[in-house]
């Protein structure tokens, strides 16, 4: 789940959405939150963002970008 940026895009609690809460990830509170601009900015930080997301999904296999 991407976090919102700015007052026009409030952050929604994903566990308040019944369909998400019913999923295995929702039942385990295993939802990854990351800044949307960081993930979708497609600039010089794109590789770092992809690595950080992978590290959050597979912490035993990948170290976050420094």
PDBQT receptor file of N, H, CA, C and O in Angstrom, charges set to zero:
ATOM      1  N   UNK A   1       0.843  -1.162   0.000  1.00  0.00    +0.000 N 
ATOM      2  CA  UNK A   1       0.000   0.000   0.000  1.00  0.00    +0.000 C 
ATOM      3  C   UNK A   1       0.890   1.227   0.000  1.00  0.00    +0.000 C 
ATOM      4  O   UNK A   1       1.857   1.309   0.757  1.00  0.00    +0.000 OA
ATOM      5  N   UNK A   2       0.555   2.174  -0.853  1.00  0.00    +0.000 N 
ATOM      6  H   UNK A   2      -0.231   2.106  -1.468  1.00  0.00    +0.000 HD
ATOM      7  CA  UNK A   2       1.316   3.417  -0.891  1.00  0.00    +0.000 C 
ATOM      8  C   UNK A   2       0.715   4.408   0.085  1.00  0.00    +0.000 C 
ATOM      9  O   UNK A   2      -0.503   4.493   0.242  1.00  0.00    +0.000 OA
ATOM     10  N   UNK A   3       1.589   5.154   0.736  1.00  0.00    +0.000 N 
ATOM     11  H   UNK A   3       2.579   5.085   0.609  1.00  0.00    +0.000 HD
ATOM     12  CA  UNK A   3       1.103   6.207   1.615  1.00  0.00    +0.000 C 
ATOM     13  C   UNK A   3       0.763   7.422   0.772  1.00  0.00    +0.000 C 
ATOM     14  O   UNK A   3       1.350   7.635  -0.289  1.00  0.00    +0.000 OA
ATOM     15  N   UNK A   4      -0.164   8.199   1.234  1.00  0.00    +0.000 N 
ATOM     16  H   UNK A   4      -0.641   8.026   2.095  1.00  0.00    +0.000 HD
ATOM     17  CA  UNK A   4      -0.620   9.377   0.495  1.00  0.00    +0.000 C 
ATOM     18  C   UNK A   4       0.328  10.545   0.703  1.00  0.00    +0.000 C 
ATOM     19  O   UNK A   4       1.077  10.591   1.679  1.00  0.00    +0.000 OA
ATOM     20  N   UNK A   5       0.283  11.469  -0.213  1.00  0.00    +0.000 N 
ATOM     21  H   UNK A   5      -0.326  11.432  -1.005  1.00  0.00    +0.000 HD
ATOM     22  CA  UNK A   5       1.101  12.668  -0.117  1.00  0.00    +0.000 C 
ATOM     23  C   UNK A   5       0.205  13.880  -0.249  1.00  0.00    +0.000 C 
ATOM     24  O   UNK A   5      -0.386  14.111  -1.304  1.00  0.00    +0.000 OA
ATOM     25  N   UNK A   6       0.104  14.638   0.796  1.00  0.00    +0.000 N 
ATOM     26  H   UNK A   6       0.585  14.451   1.653  1.00  0.00    +0.000 HD
ATOM     27  CA  UNK A   6      -0.641  15.884   0.728  1.00  0.00    +0.000 C 
ATOM     28  C   UNK A   6      -2.020  15.805   1.342  1.00  0.00    +0.000 C 
ATOM     29  O   UNK A   6      -2.546  14.718   1.582  1.00  0.00    +0.000 OA
ATOM     30  N   UNK A   7      -2.607  16.975   1.596  1.00  0.00    +0.000 N 
ATOM     31  H   UNK A   7      -2.179  17.858   1.401  1.00  0.00    +0.000 HD
ATOM     32  CA  UNK A   7      -3.902  17.035   2.277  1.00  0.00    +0.000 C 
ATOM     33  C   UNK A   7      -5.076  16.545   1.434  1.00  0.00    +0.000 C 
ATOM     34  O   UNK A   7      -6.117  16.195   1.989  1.00  0.00    +0.000 OA
ATOM     35  N   UNK A   8      -4.938  16.510   0.132  1.00  0.00    +0.000 N 
ATOM     36  H   UNK A   8      -4.091  16.793  -0.319  1.00  0.00    +0.000 HD
ATOM     37  CA  UNK A   8      -6.036  16.057  -0.731  1.00  0.00    +0.000 C 
ATOM     38  C   UNK A   8      -6.108  14.546  -0.855  1.00  0.00    +0.000 C 
ATOM     39  O   UNK A   8      -7.026  14.014  -1.481  1.00  0.00    +0.000 OA
ATOM     40  N   UNK A   9      -5.146  13.853  -0.264  1.00  0.00    +0.000 N 
ATOM     41  H   UNK A   9      -4.400  14.286   0.244  1.00  0.00    +0.000 HD
ATOM     42  CA  UNK A   9      -5.090  12.392  -0.354  1.00  0.00    +0.000 C 
ATOM     43  C   UNK A   9      -4.873  11.817   1.038  1.00  0.00    +0.000 C 
ATOM     44  O   UNK A   9      -3.742  11.494   1.403  1.00  0.00    +0.000 OA
ATOM     45  N   UNK A  10      -5.935  11.687   1.816  1.00  0.00    +0.000 N 
ATOM     46  H   UNK A  10      -6.853  11.949   1.519  1.00  0.00    +0.000 HD
ATOM     47  CA  UNK A  10      -5.761  11.185   3.179  1.00  0.00    +0.000 C 
ATOM     48  C   UNK A  10      -5.303   9.733   3.190  1.00  0.00    +0.000 C 
ATOM     49  O   UNK A  10      -5.643   8.955   2.298  1.00  0.00    +0.000 OA
ATOM     50  N   UNK A  11      -4.537   9.382   4.200  1.00  0.00    +0.000 N 
ATOM     51  H   UNK A  11      -4.261  10.014   4.925  1.00  0.00    +0.000 HD
ATOM     52  CA  UNK A  11      -4.084   8.006   4.366  1.00  0.00    +0.000 C 
ATOM     53  C   UNK A  11      -5.253   7.188   4.909  1.00  0.00    +0.000 C 
ATOM     54  O   UNK A  11      -5.851   7.545   5.925  1.00  0.00    +0.000 OA
ATOM     55  N   UNK A  12      -5.570   6.110   4.238  1.00  0.00    +0.000 N 
ATOM     56  H   UNK A  12      -5.085   5.820   3.413  1.00  0.00    +0.000 HD
ATOM     57  CA  UNK A  12      -6.676   5.242   4.629  1.00  0.00    +0.000 C 
ATOM     58  C   UNK A  12      -6.112   4.031   5.355  1.00  0.00    +0.000 C 
ATOM     59  O   UNK A  12      -5.116   3.449   4.925  1.00  0.00    +0.000 OA
ATOM     60  N   UNK A  13      -6.744   3.658   6.441  1.00  0.00    +0.000 N 
ATOM     61  H   UNK A  13      -7.554   4.131   6.790  1.00  0.00    +0.000 HD
ATOM     62  CA  UNK A  13      -6.345   2.446   7.151  1.00  0.00    +0.000 C 
ATOM     63  C   UNK A  13      -6.797   1.254   6.307  1.00  0.00    +0.000 C 
ATOM     64  O   UNK A  13      -7.999   1.044   6.148  1.00  0.00    +0.000 OA
ATOM     65  N   UNK A  14      -5.871   0.475   5.767  1.00  0.00    +0.000 N 
ATOM     66  H   UNK A  14      -4.894   0.646   5.896  1.00  0.00    +0.000 HD
ATOM     67  CA  UNK A  14      -6.280  -0.632   4.898  1.00  0.00    +0.000 C 
ATOM     68  C   UNK A  14      -7.099  -1.681   5.628  1.00  0.00    +0.000 C 
ATOM     69  O   UNK A  14      -7.883  -2.397   5.005  1.00  0.00    +0.000 OA
ATOM     70  N   UNK A  15      -6.931  -1.783   6.943  1.00  0.00    +0.000 N 
ATOM     71  H   UNK A  15      -6.294  -1.201   7.450  1.00  0.00    +0.000 HD
ATOM     72  CA  UNK A  15      -7.688  -2.787   7.691  1.00  0.00    +0.000 C 
ATOM     73  C   UNK A  15      -9.120  -2.355   7.944  1.00  0.00    +0.000 C 
ATOM     74  O   UNK A  15      -9.921  -3.132   8.465  1.00  0.00    +0.000 OA
ATOM     75  N   UNK A  16      -9.454  -1.114   7.578  1.00  0.00    +0.000 N 
ATOM     76  H   UNK A  16      -8.803  -0.483   7.155  1.00  0.00    +0.000 HD
ATOM     77  CA  UNK A  16     -10.839  -0.653   7.647  1.00  0.00    +0.000 C 
ATOM     78  C   UNK A  16     -11.622  -1.108   6.416  1.00  0.00    +0.000 C 
ATOM     79  O   UNK A  16     -12.846  -0.984   6.380  1.00  0.00    +0.000 OA
ATOM     80  N   UNK A  17     -10.930  -1.628   5.420  1.00  0.00    +0.000 N 
ATOM     81  H   UNK A  17      -9.935  -1.728   5.449  1.00  0.00    +0.000 HD
ATOM     82  CA  UNK A  17     -11.563  -2.121   4.193  1.00  0.00    +0.000 C 
ATOM     83  C   UNK A  17     -11.800  -3.629   4.359  1.00  0.00    +0.000 C 
ATOM     84  O   UNK A  17     -10.839  -4.398   4.390  1.00  0.00    +0.000 OA
ATOM     85  N   UNK A  18     -13.051  -4.058   4.465  1.00  0.00    +0.000 N 
ATOM     86  H   UNK A  18     -13.831  -3.434   4.440  1.00  0.00    +0.000 HD
ATOM     87  CA  UNK A  18     -13.332  -5.478   4.740  1.00  0.00    +0.000 C 
ATOM     88  C   UNK A  18     -12.675  -6.442   3.754  1.00  0.00    +0.000 C 
ATOM     89  O   UNK A  18     -12.197  -7.501   4.159  1.00  0.00    +0.000 OA
ATOM     90  N   UNK A  19     -12.645  -6.092   2.473  1.00  0.00    +0.000 N 
ATOM     91  H   UNK A  19     -13.034  -5.231   2.144  1.00  0.00    +0.000 HD
ATOM     92  CA  UNK A  19     -12.056  -6.997   1.479  1.00  0.00    +0.000 C 
ATOM     93  C   UNK A  19     -10.565  -7.205   1.731  1.00  0.00    +0.000 C 
ATOM     94  O   UNK A  19     -10.062  -8.313   1.546  1.00  0.00    +0.000 OA
ATOM     95  N   UNK A  20      -9.855  -6.173   2.144  1.00  0.00    +0.000 N 
ATOM     96  H   UNK A  20     -10.263  -5.272   2.294  1.00  0.00    +0.000 HD
ATOM     97  CA  UNK A  20      -8.428  -6.318   2.440  1.00  0.00    +0.000 C 
ATOM     98  C   UNK A  20      -8.200  -7.038   3.758  1.00  0.00    +0.000 C 
ATOM     99  O   UNK A  20      -7.278  -7.845   3.882  1.00  0.00    +0.000 OA
ATOM    100  N   UNK A  21      -9.039  -6.746   4.737  1.00  0.00    +0.000 N 
ATOM    101  H   UNK A  21      -9.788  -6.091   4.636  1.00  0.00    +0.000 HD
ATOM    102  CA  UNK A  21      -8.896  -7.386   6.038  1.00  0.00    +0.000 C 
ATOM    103  C   UNK A  21      -9.115  -8.897   5.941  1.00  0.00    +0.000 C 
ATOM    104  O   UNK A  21      -8.576  -9.655   6.747  1.00  0.00    +0.000 OA
ATOM    105  N   UNK A  22      -9.899  -9.330   4.964  1.00  0.00    +0.000 N 
ATOM    106  H   UNK A  22     -10.337  -8.714   4.310  1.00  0.00    +0.000 HD
ATOM    107  CA  UNK A  22     -10.207 -10.748   4.803  1.00  0.00    +0.000 C 
ATOM    108  C   UNK A  22      -9.101 -11.530   4.109  1.00  0.00    +0.000 C 
ATOM    109  O   UNK A  22      -9.134 -12.760   4.105  1.00  0.00    +0.000 OA
ATOM    110  N   UNK A  23      -8.115 -10.843   3.517  1.00  0.00    +0.000 N 
ATOM    111  H   UNK A  23      -8.088  -9.843   3.520  1.00  0.00    +0.000 HD
ATOM    112  CA  UNK A  23      -7.036 -11.539   2.822  1.00  0.00    +0.000 C 
ATOM    113  C   UNK A  23      -6.037 -12.103   3.825  1.00  0.00    +0.000 C 
ATOM    114  O   UNK A  23      -6.018 -11.658   4.972  1.00  0.00    +0.000 OA
ATOM    115  N   UNK A  24      -5.201 -13.073   3.430  1.00  0.00    +0.000 N 
ATOM    116  H   UNK A  24      -5.217 -13.435   2.497  1.00  0.00    +0.000 HD
ATOM    117  CA  UNK A  24      -4.170 -13.579   4.338  1.00  0.00    +0.000 C 
ATOM    118  C   UNK A  24      -3.240 -12.470   4.845  1.00  0.00    +0.000 C 
ATOM    119  O   UNK A  24      -2.863 -12.471   6.017  1.00  0.00    +0.000 OA
ATOM    120  N   UNK A  25      -2.870 -11.532   3.978  1.00  0.00    +0.000 N 
ATOM    121  H   UNK A  25      -3.177 -11.531   3.026  1.00  0.00    +0.000 HD
ATOM    122  CA  UNK A  25      -2.008 -10.428   4.414  1.00  0.00    +0.000 C 
ATOM    123  C   UNK A  25      -2.730  -9.559   5.435  1.00  0.00    +0.000 C 
ATOM    124  O   UNK A  25      -2.125  -9.135   6.420  1.00  0.00    +0.000 OA
ATOM    125  N   UNK A  26      -3.995  -9.290   5.219  1.00  0.00    +0.000 N 
ATOM    126  H   UNK A  26      -4.487  -9.633   4.419  1.00  0.00    +0.000 HD
ATOM    127  CA  UNK A  26      -4.764  -8.488   6.152  1.00  0.00    +0.000 C 
ATOM    128  C   UNK A  26      -4.944  -9.165   7.493  1.00  0.00    +0.000 C 
ATOM    129  O   UNK A  26      -4.917  -8.507   8.532  1.00  0.00    +0.000 OA
ATOM    130  N   UNK A  27      -5.125 -10.462   7.480  1.00  0.00    +0.000 N 
ATOM    131  H   UNK A  27      -5.147 -10.997   6.635  1.00  0.00    +0.000 HD
ATOM    132  CA  UNK A  27      -5.287 -11.212   8.720  1.00  0.00    +0.000 C 
ATOM    133  C   UNK A  27      -3.999 -11.242   9.534  1.00  0.00    +0.000 C 
ATOM    134  O   UNK A  27      -4.039 -11.361  10.759  1.00  0.00    +0.000 OA
ATOM    135  N   UNK A  28      -2.866 -11.135   8.863  1.00  0.00    +0.000 N 
ATOM    136  H   UNK A  28      -2.833 -11.038   7.869  1.00  0.00    +0.000 HD
ATOM    137  CA  UNK A  28      -1.564 -11.144   9.549  1.00  0.00    +0.000 C 
ATOM    138  C   UNK A  28      -1.000  -9.747   9.750  1.00  0.00    +0.000 C 
ATOM    139  O   UNK A  28       0.125  -9.594  10.226  1.00  0.00    +0.000 OA
ATOM    140  N   UNK A  29      -1.783  -8.713   9.386  1.00  0.00    +0.000 N 
ATOM    141  H   UNK A  29      -2.697  -8.837   9.000  1.00  0.00    +0.000 HD
ATOM    142  CA  UNK A  29      -1.301  -7.325   9.443  1.00  0.00    +0.000 C 
ATOM    143  C   UNK A  29       0.018  -7.179   8.689  1.00  0.00    +0.000 C 
ATOM    144  O   UNK A  29       0.927  -6.486   9.145  1.00  0.00    +0.000 OA
ATOM    145  N   UNK A  30       0.117  -7.822   7.556  1.00  0.00    +0.000 N 
ATOM    146  H   UNK A  30      -0.621  -8.386   7.184  1.00  0.00    +0.000 HD
ATOM    147  CA  UNK A  30       1.358  -7.868   6.781  1.00  0.00    +0.000 C 
ATOM    148  C   UNK A  30       1.260  -7.022   5.518  1.00  0.00    +0.000 C 
ATOM    149  O   UNK A  30       1.528  -7.500   4.415  1.00  0.00    +0.000 OA
ATOM    150  N   UNK A  31       0.880  -5.783   5.687  1.00  0.00    +0.000 N 
ATOM    151  H   UNK A  31       0.663  -5.395   6.583  1.00  0.00    +0.000 HD
ATOM    152  CA  UNK A  31       0.781  -4.884   4.544  1.00  0.00    +0.000 C 
ATOM    153  C   UNK A  31       1.964  -3.938   4.569  1.00  0.00    +0.000 C 
ATOM    154  O   UNK A  31       2.263  -3.337   5.601  1.00  0.00    +0.000 OA
ATOM    155  N   UNK A  32       2.634  -3.805   3.444  1.00  0.00    +0.000 N 
ATOM    156  H   UNK A  32       2.390  -4.293   2.606  1.00  0.00    +0.000 HD
ATOM    157  CA  UNK A  32       3.803  -2.928   3.327  1.00  0.00    +0.000 C 
ATOM    158  C   UNK A  32       3.323  -1.548   2.916  1.00  0.00    +0.000 C 
ATOM    159  O   UNK A  32       2.596  -1.407   1.932  1.00  0.00    +0.000 OA
ATOM    160  N   UNK A  33       3.726  -0.529   3.667  1.00  0.00    +0.000 N 
ATOM    161  H   UNK A  33       4.316  -0.643   4.466  1.00  0.00    +0.000 HD
ATOM    162  CA  UNK A  33       3.391   0.864   3.327  1.00  0.00    +0.000 C 
ATOM    163  C   UNK A  33       4.665   1.570   2.897  1.00  0.00    +0.000 C 
ATOM    164  O   UNK A  33       5.681   1.539   3.591  1.00  0.00    +0.000 OA
ATOM    165  N   UNK A  34       4.588   2.208   1.737  1.00  0.00    +0.000 N 
ATOM    166  H   UNK A  34       3.763   2.234   1.173  1.00  0.00    +0.000 HD
ATOM    167  CA  UNK A  34       5.732   2.964   1.227  1.00  0.00    +0.000 C 
ATOM    168  C   UNK A  34       5.225   4.226   0.546  1.00  0.00    +0.000 C 
ATOM    169  O   UNK A  34       4.081   4.279   0.092  1.00  0.00    +0.000 OA
ATOM    170  N   UNK A  35       6.066   5.226   0.477  1.00  0.00    +0.000 N 
ATOM    171  H   UNK A  35       6.994   5.183   0.846  1.00  0.00    +0.000 HD
ATOM    172  CA  UNK A  35       5.712   6.488  -0.148  1.00  0.00    +0.000 C 
ATOM    173  C   UNK A  35       5.468   6.286  -1.649  1.00  0.00    +0.000 C 
ATOM    174  O   UNK A  35       6.301   5.721  -2.358  1.00  0.00    +0.000 OA
ATOM    175  N   UNK A  36       4.313   6.757  -2.111  1.00  0.00    +0.000 N 
ATOM    176  H   UNK A  36       3.636   7.216  -1.536  1.00  0.00    +0.000 HD
ATOM    177  CA  UNK A  36       3.945   6.583  -3.511  1.00  0.00    +0.000 C 
ATOM    178  C   UNK A  36       4.873   7.301  -4.474  1.00  0.00    +0.000 C 
ATOM    179  O   UNK A  36       5.189   6.768  -5.538  1.00  0.00    +0.000 OA
ATOM    180  N   UNK A  37       5.315   8.504  -4.122  1.00  0.00    +0.000 N 
ATOM    181  H   UNK A  37       5.058   8.937  -3.258  1.00  0.00    +0.000 HD
ATOM    182  CA  UNK A  37       6.218   9.256  -4.999  1.00  0.00    +0.000 C 
ATOM    183  C   UNK A  37       7.564   8.547  -5.117  1.00  0.00    +0.000 C 
ATOM    184  O   UNK A  37       8.190   8.568  -6.177  1.00  0.00    +0.000 OA
ATOM    185  N   UNK A  38       8.001   7.928  -4.042  1.00  0.00    +0.000 N 
ATOM    186  H   UNK A  38       7.493   7.911  -3.182  1.00  0.00    +0.000 HD
ATOM    187  CA  UNK A  38       9.257   7.175  -4.064  1.00  0.00    +0.000 C 
ATOM    188  C   UNK A  38       9.132   5.956  -4.979  1.00  0.00    +0.000 C 
ATOM    189  O   UNK A  38      10.038   5.668  -5.761  1.00  0.00    +0.000 OA
ATOM    190  N   UNK A  39       8.018   5.247  -4.881  1.00  0.00    +0.000 N 
ATOM    191  H   UNK A  39       7.282   5.481  -4.245  1.00  0.00    +0.000 HD
ATOM    192  CA  UNK A  39       7.829   4.042  -5.687  1.00  0.00    +0.000 C 
ATOM    193  C   UNK A  39       7.543   4.338  -7.155  1.00  0.00    +0.000 C 
ATOM    194  O   UNK A  39       7.987   3.603  -8.038  1.00  0.00    +0.000 OA
ATOM    195  N   UNK A  40       6.801   5.415  -7.414  1.00  0.00    +0.000 N 
ATOM    196  H   UNK A  40       6.441   6.011  -6.697  1.00  0.00    +0.000 HD
ATOM    197  CA  UNK A  40       6.347   5.672  -8.777  1.00  0.00    +0.000 C 
ATOM    198  C   UNK A  40       6.961   6.908  -9.416  1.00  0.00    +0.000 C 
ATOM    199  O   UNK A  40       6.494   7.358 -10.462  1.00  0.00    +0.000 OA
ATOM    200  N   UNK A  41       8.008   7.466  -8.798  1.00  0.00    +0.000 N 
ATOM    201  H   UNK A  41       8.387   7.100  -7.948  1.00  0.00    +0.000 HD
ATOM    202  CA  UNK A  41       8.628   8.671  -9.321  1.00  0.00    +0.000 C 
ATOM    203  C   UNK A  41       9.407   8.447 -10.607  1.00  0.00    +0.000 C 
ATOM    204  O   UNK A  41       9.585   9.377 -11.393  1.00  0.00    +0.000 OA
ATOM    205  N   UNK A  42       9.869   7.237 -10.827  1.00  0.00    +0.000 N 
ATOM    206  H   UNK A  42       9.725   6.481 -10.189  1.00  0.00    +0.000 HD
ATOM    207  CA  UNK A  42      10.613   6.871 -12.037  1.00  0.00    +0.000 C 
ATOM    208  C   UNK A  42      11.720   7.867 -12.351  1.00  0.00    +0.000 C 
ATOM    209  O   UNK A  42      11.824   8.365 -13.471  1.00  0.00    +0.000 OA
ATOM    210  N   UNK A  43      12.537   8.147 -11.357  1.00  0.00    +0.000 N 
ATOM    211  H   UNK A  43      12.453   7.742 -10.446  1.00  0.00    +0.000 HD
ATOM    212  CA  UNK A  43      13.690   9.026 -11.518  1.00  0.00    +0.000 C 
ATOM    213  C   UNK A  43      14.937   8.302 -11.066  1.00  0.00    +0.000 C 
ATOM    214  O   UNK A  43      15.008   7.076 -11.149  1.00  0.00    +0.000 OA
ATOM    215  N   UNK A  44      15.915   9.037 -10.593  1.00  0.00    +0.000 N 
ATOM    216  H   UNK A  44      15.857  10.033 -10.525  1.00  0.00    +0.000 HD
ATOM    217  CA  UNK A  44      17.173   8.435 -10.167  1.00  0.00    +0.000 C 
ATOM    218  C   UNK A  44      17.035   7.484  -8.984  1.00  0.00    +0.000 C 
ATOM    219  O   UNK A  44      17.907   6.646  -8.755  1.00  0.00    +0.000 OA
ATOM    220  N   UNK A  45      15.940   7.611  -8.229  1.00  0.00    +0.000 N 
ATOM    221  H   UNK A  45      15.232   8.292  -8.414  1.00  0.00    +0.000 HD
ATOM    222  CA  UNK A  45      15.754   6.735  -7.058  1.00  0.00    +0.000 C 
ATOM    223  C   UNK A  45      14.984   5.458  -7.373  1.00  0.00    +0.000 C 
ATOM    224  O   UNK A  45      14.716   4.672  -6.465  1.00  0.00    +0.000 OA
ATOM    225  N   UNK A  46      14.627   5.233  -8.617  1.00  0.00    +0.000 N 
ATOM    226  H   UNK A  46      14.845   5.872  -9.354  1.00  0.00    +0.000 HD
ATOM    227  CA  UNK A  46      13.790   4.079  -8.975  1.00  0.00    +0.000 C 
ATOM    228  C   UNK A  46      14.422   2.754  -8.557  1.00  0.00    +0.000 C 
ATOM    229  O   UNK A  46      13.740   1.893  -8.001  1.00  0.00    +0.000 OA
ATOM    230  N   UNK A  47      15.698   2.585  -8.814  1.00  0.00    +0.000 N 
ATOM    231  H   UNK A  47      16.252   3.284  -9.266  1.00  0.00    +0.000 HD
ATOM    232  CA  UNK A  47      16.363   1.327  -8.445  1.00  0.00    +0.000 C 
ATOM    233  C   UNK A  47      16.367   1.140  -6.933  1.00  0.00    +0.000 C 
ATOM    234  O   UNK A  47      16.155   0.030  -6.446  1.00  0.00    +0.000 OA
ATOM    235  N   UNK A  48      16.608   2.220  -6.183  1.00  0.00    +0.000 N 
ATOM    236  H   UNK A  48      16.781   3.122  -6.578  1.00  0.00    +0.000 HD
ATOM    237  CA  UNK A  48      16.578   2.129  -4.722  1.00  0.00    +0.000 C 
ATOM    238  C   UNK A  48      15.176   1.775  -4.230  1.00  0.00    +0.000 C 
ATOM    239  O   UNK A  48      15.020   0.974  -3.308  1.00  0.00    +0.000 OA
ATOM    240  N   UNK A  49      14.164   2.370  -4.844  1.00  0.00    +0.000 N 
ATOM    241  H   UNK A  49      14.290   3.021  -5.593  1.00  0.00    +0.000 HD
ATOM    242  CA  UNK A  49      12.786   2.087  -4.441  1.00  0.00    +0.000 C 
ATOM    243  C   UNK A  49      12.438   0.628  -4.692  1.00  0.00    +0.000 C 
ATOM    244  O   UNK A  49      11.813  -0.013  -3.847  1.00  0.00    +0.000 OA
ATOM    245  N   UNK A  50      12.830   0.104  -5.831  1.00  0.00    +0.000 N 
ATOM    246  H   UNK A  50      13.337   0.625  -6.518  1.00  0.00    +0.000 HD
ATOM    247  CA  UNK A  50      12.557  -1.300  -6.145  1.00  0.00    +0.000 C 
ATOM    248  C   UNK A  50      13.264  -2.214  -5.161  1.00  0.00    +0.000 C 
ATOM    249  O   UNK A  50      12.695  -3.207  -4.707  1.00  0.00    +0.000 OA
ATOM    250  N   UNK A  51      14.503  -1.881  -4.834  1.00  0.00    +0.000 N 
ATOM    251  H   UNK A  51      14.965  -1.075  -5.203  1.00  0.00    +0.000 HD
ATOM    252  CA  UNK A  51      15.260  -2.694  -3.876  1.00  0.00    +0.000 C 
ATOM    253  C   UNK A  51      14.636  -2.612  -2.490  1.00  0.00    +0.000 C 
ATOM    254  O   UNK A  51      14.536  -3.626  -1.800  1.00  0.00    +0.000 OA
ATOM    255  N   UNK A  52      14.211  -1.411  -2.069  1.00  0.00    +0.000 N 
ATOM    256  H   UNK A  52      14.293  -0.587  -2.629  1.00  0.00    +0.000 HD
ATOM    257  CA  UNK A  52      13.586  -1.261  -0.755  1.00  0.00    +0.000 C 
ATOM    258  C   UNK A  52      12.283  -2.051  -0.667  1.00  0.00    +0.000 C 
ATOM    259  O   UNK A  52      12.002  -2.675   0.356  1.00  0.00    +0.000 OA
ATOM    260  N   UNK A  53      11.489  -2.027  -1.735  1.00  0.00    +0.000 N 
ATOM    261  H   UNK A  53      11.718  -1.520  -2.566  1.00  0.00    +0.000 HD
ATOM    262  CA  UNK A  53      10.256  -2.804  -1.757  1.00  0.00    +0.000 C 
ATOM    263  C   UNK A  53      10.571  -4.298  -1.674  1.00  0.00    +0.000 C 
ATOM    264  O   UNK A  53       9.936  -5.025  -0.910  1.00  0.00    +0.000 OA
ATOM    265  N   UNK A  54      11.533  -4.748  -2.445  1.00  0.00    +0.000 N 
ATOM    266  H   UNK A  54      12.049  -4.157  -3.066  1.00  0.00    +0.000 HD
ATOM    267  CA  UNK A  54      11.924  -6.164  -2.410  1.00  0.00    +0.000 C 
ATOM    268  C   UNK A  54      12.430  -6.556  -1.024  1.00  0.00    +0.000 C 
ATOM    269  O   UNK A  54      12.142  -7.654  -0.546  1.00  0.00    +0.000 OA
ATOM    270  N   UNK A  55      13.181  -5.666  -0.377  1.00  0.00    +0.000 N 
ATOM    271  H   UNK A  55      13.415  -4.774  -0.765  1.00  0.00    +0.000 HD
ATOM    272  CA  UNK A  55      13.697  -5.946   0.968  1.00  0.00    +0.000 C 
ATOM    273  C   UNK A  55      12.560  -6.039   1.980  1.00  0.00    +0.000 C 
ATOM    274  O   UNK A  55      12.636  -6.822   2.927  1.00  0.00    +0.000 OA
ATOM    275  N   UNK A  56      11.512  -5.250   1.788  1.00  0.00    +0.000 N 
ATOM    276  H   UNK A  56      11.450  -4.614   1.018  1.00  0.00    +0.000 HD
ATOM    277  CA  UNK A  56      10.357  -5.320   2.698  1.00  0.00    +0.000 C 
ATOM    278  C   UNK A  56       9.578  -6.617   2.482  1.00  0.00    +0.000 C 
ATOM    279  O   UNK A  56       9.021  -7.178   3.425  1.00  0.00    +0.000 OA
ATOM    280  N   UNK A  57       9.542  -7.090   1.227  1.00  0.00    +0.000 N 
ATOM    281  H   UNK A  57       9.994  -6.634   0.460  1.00  0.00    +0.000 HD
ATOM    282  CA  UNK A  57       8.820  -8.325   0.922  1.00  0.00    +0.000 C 
ATOM    283  C   UNK A  57       9.632  -9.571   1.277  1.00  0.00    +0.000 C 
ATOM    284  O   UNK A  57       9.074 -10.580   1.708  1.00  0.00    +0.000 OA
ATOM    285  N   UNK A  58      10.937  -9.496   1.097  1.00  0.00    +0.000 N 
ATOM    286  H   UNK A  58      11.391  -8.676   0.748  1.00  0.00    +0.000 HD
ATOM    287  CA  UNK A  58      11.827 -10.643   1.324  1.00  0.00    +0.000 C 
ATOM    288  C   UNK A  58      13.007 -10.223   2.195  1.00  0.00    +0.000 C 
ATOM    289  O   UNK A  58      14.141 -10.204   1.715  1.00  0.00    +0.000 OA
ATOM    290  N   UNK A  59      12.770  -9.882   3.474  1.00  0.00    +0.000 N 
ATOM    291  H   UNK A  59      11.849  -9.897   3.864  1.00  0.00    +0.000 HD
ATOM    292  CA  UNK A  59      13.842  -9.348   4.318  1.00  0.00    +0.000 C 
ATOM    293  C   UNK A  59      14.999 -10.317   4.541  1.00  0.00    +0.000 C 
ATOM    294  O   UNK A  59      16.124  -9.896   4.810  1.00  0.00    +0.000 OA
ATOM    295  N   UNK A  60      14.723 -11.594   4.430  1.00  0.00    +0.000 N 
ATOM    296  H   UNK A  60      13.809 -11.935   4.212  1.00  0.00    +0.000 HD
ATOM    297  CA  UNK A  60      15.785 -12.574   4.646  1.00  0.00    +0.000 C 
ATOM    298  C   UNK A  60      16.736 -12.675   3.455  1.00  0.00    +0.000 C 
ATOM    299  O   UNK A  60      17.825 -13.236   3.582  1.00  0.00    +0.000 OA
ATOM    300  N   UNK A  61      16.341 -12.144   2.312  1.00  0.00    +0.000 N 
ATOM    301  H   UNK A  61      15.457 -11.688   2.209  1.00  0.00    +0.000 HD
ATOM    302  CA  UNK A  61      17.136 -12.314   1.094  1.00  0.00    +0.000 C 
ATOM    303  C   UNK A  61      17.776 -11.034   0.587  1.00  0.00    +0.000 C 
ATOM    304  O   UNK A  61      18.783 -11.089  -0.118  1.00  0.00    +0.000 OA
ATOM    305  N   UNK A  62      17.213  -9.880   0.931  1.00  0.00    +0.000 N 
ATOM    306  H   UNK A  62      16.394  -9.835   1.504  1.00  0.00    +0.000 HD
ATOM    307  CA  UNK A  62      17.659  -8.615   0.317  1.00  0.00    +0.000 C 
ATOM    308  C   UNK A  62      17.835  -7.556   1.381  1.00  0.00    +0.000 C 
ATOM    309  O   UNK A  62      16.993  -7.403   2.267  1.00  0.00    +0.000 OA
ATOM    310  N   UNK A  63      18.933  -6.826   1.290  1.00  0.00    +0.000 N 
ATOM    311  H   UNK A  63      19.616  -6.951   0.570  1.00  0.00    +0.000 HD
ATOM    312  CA  UNK A  63      19.158  -5.696   2.194  1.00  0.00    +0.000 C 
ATOM    313  C   UNK A  63      18.598  -4.429   1.553  1.00  0.00    +0.000 C 
ATOM    314  O   UNK A  63      18.673  -4.275   0.334  1.00  0.00    +0.000 OA
ATOM    315  N   UNK A  64      18.030  -3.506   2.365  1.00  0.00    +0.000 N 
ATOM    316  H   UNK A  64      17.969  -3.631   3.355  1.00  0.00    +0.000 HD
ATOM    317  CA  UNK A  64      17.536  -2.247   1.802  1.00  0.00    +0.000 C 
ATOM    318  C   UNK A  64      18.666  -1.400   1.245  1.00  0.00    +0.000 C 
ATOM    319  O   UNK A  64      19.824  -1.567   1.628  1.00  0.00    +0.000 OA
ATOM    320  N   UNK A  65      18.330  -0.493   0.344  1.00  0.00    +0.000 N 
ATOM    321  H   UNK A  65      17.389  -0.357   0.033  1.00  0.00    +0.000 HD
ATOM    322  CA  UNK A  65      19.326   0.435  -0.220  1.00  0.00    +0.000 C 
ATOM    323  C   UNK A  65      19.828   1.359   0.870  1.00  0.00    +0.000 C 
ATOM    324  O   UNK A  65      19.116   1.654   1.830  1.00  0.00    +0.000 OA
ATOM    325  N   UNK A  66      21.061   1.814   0.713  1.00  0.00    +0.000 N 
ATOM    326  H   UNK A  66      21.639   1.574  -0.067  1.00  0.00    +0.000 HD
ATOM    327  CA  UNK A  66      21.647   2.711   1.717  1.00  0.00    +0.000 C 
ATOM    328  C   UNK A  66      21.665   4.123   1.234  1.00  0.00    +0.000 C 
ATOM    329  O   UNK A  66      22.124   5.014   1.949  1.00  0.00    +0.000 OA
TER     330      UNK A  66
